[in-house]
Amino acid sequence: MIPKEKLRDWAAGYGIALEEEMLERLDRYAGLLCAYNEKVNLTAITEPEEIARKHFLDSLLLAAALPLPEGTRLADVGTGAGFPGVPLKILRPDLSLTLIDSLQKRITFLQALSQEISLPFEALHLRAEEAGRQKGLREGFSVVTARAVASLPVLCEYCLPLVKPGGSFAALKSRGVQEEIEEAKRAISLLGGELEQVRRFQLPGEEERAIVLIRKISQTPPKYPRSSAKMAKSPL
């Protein structure tokens, strides 16, 4: 379904090596995504080359931006149809992956996807702010990531409580991220984080991508995360 050779070449341009088995799994992923999408709204992107470029390659850029040691415990917050977490798991089956989403229909798809591509991962039906207060999840992950879920100040409050001290939060963003970073400085500090760097990439077709890397340097105060209503009414 997807243009596998083109995706392999694109990924190689960022230093990411996709083996044949990985490409086969990504192809099965795309097939199931499109089949499910006819019943459940998972994505507006359904053209095979666009899935390969805007979903798969975009997700895999995290592996080029951030070192992921063997067995890294990684959480993907507001994962939707599994981006960026599942493509990363396909690239790195050693990762311990937890996907978090608030809609059961997406979790049902992700559970079916795990079977389809023969890779185990955890898919939790939880709101992000609930996950951030739950024992075993709070400050339990070396890496937490999210893609296009919310503005950066709100995203930090959703995600940083899940990151253990010494770990990283990676926010996948598109162009115009500098303004969001300025707005998020107070939130990052209050939640125990420190802006580490911004890695910038350009997808084939000239779309700009930015991965904001935030290091967790101290524990998040117990009062965070707040409810989503409070976050919306009064962002940090």
Secondary structure by P-SEA (a helix, b strand, c coil): ccaaaaaaaaaaaacccccaaaaaaaaaaaaaaaaaaacccccccccaaaaaccccccccccccccccccccbbbbcccccccccaaaaaaccccbbbbbbccaaaaaaaaaaaaaacbbbbbbbccaaaaaaccccccccccccccccccaaaaaaaccccccccbbbbbbbcccaaaaaaaaaaaaaaacccccbbbbbbcccbbbbbbbbbbbcccccccccccaaaaaaccc
